[in-house]
Amino acid sequence: MTQPALSRQLRQLEQEIKLGLFDRSGGRLRLTAAGRHFLPAARDVIRRANDAAITAQALAAGGLTHLTIAAPTTTFTDVIAPFLATFGPSDPLPTVIQDSGVVALDNDVDLAILTQPPPAIWRRRALAMLPVWAYVPAGHRWSQRASIRLDELAAEPLIVLDPTLRPRQILREALAAADLAAPELIECGNAQVAQALAAAGRGVAVVSDDPRFGLHGLTIDAGRGPLRISLHAAWSPSHHAADTLAGLAERLRTFCGERYGAHVLPGN
């Protein structure tokens, strides 16, 4: 840039911000006191402009700097949080919100974790088929068993989740299919609280979470196999980083297999 062009741009800047930045006496440019105070702000603008350009390049290449995941409450602690703990410096910065439907994909969510298969308009990956457990404390008459029949379970006081949550729905559907009367139910809004009540001897907790409080888990035999909850990842096919999200979904599927065993992977 030539000296006259540089001088003209500096004067235009001063006019635009209505602030004298330079003392032009003696044929030299020196920062005024206001100019010295303004200099850090100017440097910050340049830094952020450079960061924006780098981000734009990454986005154009299908990359992600931030990742927003929507997941139901029952997968937060035992699946999503441990998976995020495996992220490295090159992975996007994740944010997780509680939401259990594909509608989240219309609300600035990049990746939705669902407990039922999403509609075909979304790209998707089946992640895992996890057991719905019946949890009893140590010393319970079932504590040495690996599974329990649904009709046996129906004769016990059951600690269950909110009706909007998938483990509760799966239990209700299985009882209806087996033409079994609804047992005595103690409703909880949180799976950990449900397990705490089971540990206190208030009933059998029916949840899909990992065991806590020294509880023993039994699979629930509904006659056609154990009750299970399915996990699916879904994302928009028009997302600028759709391929990157597909890779993250595959990583999450692999993580589920490593955490719970290959038998939980769909198709195994």
Protein Blocks (a to p, Z undefined) as FASTA:
>chain_A
ZZklmmmmmmmmmmmnopafbdcehhiacddfklmmmmmmmmmmmmmmmmmmmmmmmmmn
opafbdcddddfklmmmmmmmmmmmpcfkbccddddddfbfklmmnopabdcdfbdcdfk
bccddfbdcdddddddehiaklmpfbdcfklmmmpccddddfkbmklmmmmmmmmmnopa
cddddddfbfklmmmmmmnopaccddfbdceehiacddddehiapadddddddddfkbfk
lmmmmmmmmmmmmmmmmmnopklpghZZ
